[in-house]
Amino acid sequence: MATVNSITETIALKVSGTAFSASMTGSTVTPQNGANFTEETQTIATSATALAIGTQIVTLGYLMIKNTDATNYVDIATDDAMAHLIATIKPGKCAYIPSPGGTTALWAKANTAAVQIVFLAVEA
């Protein structure tokens, strides 16, 4: 019997203050149709830079990006003109980005100065 890879998504968001508190969590486990993934560290320029996802991932399903820069944010888009933004990742923050349907490549662009990101891309 063949082993099936699985993808686990766990997301949590919590806000609290002196008179209020709210939180929401969600978690799912999905069988992975493909078997490929890549974890990379990449420098993103102030011009559109293709994410180095690689050719082994045929259908991008899941993407987590961490902006390791302390000052500059990075935009993520589905086109090299950066016209179709799907996320802005602030300095030191992470973003979980479910891949938009049919996406085969993503671009990133840093503001003001180049930034370094770390990402995990998983085939659907």
N, C-alpha and C positions, 0 to 999 in steps of 0.2 A: 504494500500500500504506500502510495506517495505521500510525503510530508507536505502539508500546505502551510505556507508562510502566513502570518497574520499581522495586521497593522492595528495598533492600539492608539486611539486618540483620547486624551484626557485634557480637558480644558476647565479652568477655574477662574472666577472673577469675584473679588470681594471688595466691598467698600464699607468703611465704618467711620463714625464720628462720635461726638459726645452724646448725641441724642438719637442716633440711628445706626443701623447696620443692615446690610443686605449682601447676599451672596448667591451665586449660581454655579453649579458644576455640571459637567456632562462627560460621559465616557462611552465609547463604542469600540468594539473589536470587529474588524472586517477581514475576510480572507483576501490575501494578496493574489491577484491574477498573474502578475509577473513575478520576478524574483530579484530584481535589481534595485539598488539604492546607491547613493553616493553622499559622503560627508566631506565637505571641502571648506577651506579657508581661502578667501579671495579678496584682493584689493579692488575696490570700486572707485573709478575715476569720477571727475565732475562732468564727464560726457557719458552718454549711454554705453553701458558695458554689459555684454551678454553674460548671464550666469553660466558658469562652467559645469553645467549639469551632465554633459557627456552624451555620447550616442547610445550607450547601453540601456538608457531609460527610454522606452518606446512611448509610453503614455504616462506623463507626469500626473501623479495622483495626490501627493501630499508634500508640503514644503514648510520647513521651519527655518527661519532666518534670525540670527542674532547680530545686531550692529554693535561691534566692540568699541567703537569710537566714543570718546567722552564728550565731544563737542558738536559734531555734525550729524544730521539725519541723512537717511538714504531713502530714495523713492524706488518703488518696484512697479514695473509696467509690463504690459503684454506686447509692446511694440518698441522698436528702437528709436522712434521719435518721442517716446515718453508721453504720448497723448492719452493713452488708456491706463491711467494709474490704478493699481489695485491695492497699494499699501504705501504708507510712509512710516518708516521705522525710526523712532527718535533715538538719540544717543544712549547707548547702554541697554536698549530695550530689545525684546524679541517679538516676533510675529509668527503666528501660525496662519498659513495661507492655503486653504483648499484650492487646488488648481482649477482655474476657469476651464470649462469644457472645451476640448480641442486644443488646449495650449500645448505647444511643443517646445517653446523657448520663452524665457523671461529676460528682461533687462533691468538693470539697476543704475542709478545715478546719484552720486553724493552731492550735497550742497557745500559750497565754499572750499572744501579740501577733500582729498581722497579719504576713504574710510576702509576699514577692514571688516568683513563680515564672515560669519561661520554659518553654513547651512547644511541641512539634511534634506535631501530630495529622495522620495520613494516612488517607485513605479506603482501604478494602480493595479 
